[in-house]
Amino acid sequence: MTVRVLVWDLMQHGVHLTADEIAGALDLPVLSVRPRVCELARANKLKPSGTKKNRRGNTMTIWTRA
């Protein structure tokens, strides 16, 4: 399976996760997951559902299925 399919399969469960959390749940490098999240968002399959701060204080987008 491709990373994009793995991300989409996870998000089908109606979860609300950041790209970092998706990477952690799938045990994949975040640098391979973030672009797939963006692709799915551009395809109108994912949409932002809010934001939250990570440990470093950076604002992260929370994603859910569209």
C-alpha positions, 0 to 999 in steps of 0.5 A: 500500500502507498502512504497516501492509501494508508493515511486515507484508510486511517482518516476514514475512521472519522478521527481528528489528527495532525500530520504528526499524529497520523505519522505516529499512528502509522509508524511512518516518518512525518516527512513522508506523511505531510505531503500525502495529507496535503495531497488528500486536502487538495483532492477535497478528501481531508479538511482542517477541523482546527489547530493545536500547539505541539510541544515546541509551541508551533501551531499544527492543523488538525485534519479530518475527512471532508 
